[in-house]
Amino acid sequence: MRKSIFASAVIALTQFSAWAQPVATSANVVDFTGEFYFAEANSFTPGPAGANQTWDFSNLQLTLGGLDTPQVVSQTPFGAQFPTANNCYKFSGMFPPDRYYYQHVTPDRYDIIGMAITTTTGDNYTPNPRTFCTFPYTFGTVYNDTYRTVNEGTDTSVVVTYDAYGTVILPTGTYTNVIRQKVVKNGTTTNYNWFNVQPFYPLIQTVLEQNSLGILKGLTLATDEHNFGKNFAIYPNPTQDVLHIEALGTIDHAIDMELFDLLGQRVLAQHSGALDHDQVQLNLAGLNAGIYLLRITDSETKSSHTQRVIKK
């Protein structure tokens, strides 16, 4: 991996309060579950660089795309293909199969190792991994990176700058102490990433050359999501009409159940009080056959569980 890391000496970077800047370290990379949305980048403006910025993207029209959940590398279908990976997320979208994203996180950087859909389909950066960011990640940090997949004959070169921080306003919520990263690829294409710091993950990723935005909404820490999901049995799946949501124990708080279609539109919503080894039924008979995402949320703790449901 060929890269040089240095602190930018731009005069403008002296005009901020050092205590206020968000700083990310490898300790901020913790397991969590998140919902992934996408949006068109029509009239999208990334805004200026600098300290204490406010980016108001609250008017974006989001479409729910799927769910990111953490995985144990050795227990994934493609872990053996990425022996240096020590971090992994599975993306479960509306359409199977699932995608597995592999990373290598160390105290000094966060490398993307690859993505796999099948044993022969995906991206493998093992020859020259792609560096997502360096640690500690401080305002003004700039690094050069080159990366290549096993199927590419040439390197991709990027110049990456932590060029701004501040507050991001999205339809999913308002986020403070956000890091913005500017990425210039091969000297011609510019895109941006906005990072939440704790836990560390990309809130927004732009692919402006494709008029596309990706937005990730962190839901819960992975342990909370995993434990909450274990409280329920959801069956039959696939179903023709009625979907049973059975509490396998005592659910102390009311729950909200929402069903989303392929366009990310909510097509069904139902509220239930606390449950004690009983069940709630969702009637899907009036819906078109297809794939949906079911989200169950504890109305008080906001812990949630999301999974794919098939209507026959």
Buried (B, 14 or more C-beta within 10 A) or exposed (E): EEBEBEEEEEEEBEEBEEEEBBBBBBEBBBBBBBBBBBBEBEEBEBBEBBBEBEBEBEEBEBBBBBBBBBBEBEEBBBBEBBEEBEBBBBBBBBEEEBBBBBBBBEEEBBBBBBBBBEEEEBBBBBEBBBBBBBBBBBBBBBBBBBBBBEEBEEBBBBBBBBBBBBBBBBBBEEBEBBBBBBBBBEEEEBBBBBBBBBBBBBBBBBEBEEEBBBBBBBBBBBEBBBEBBEBBEBEEBEBEBEBBBBBEEEBEBBBBBBBBBBEBEEBBEBEBEBBEEEBBEBEBEEBEEEBBBBBBBBEEEEBBBBBBBBBE
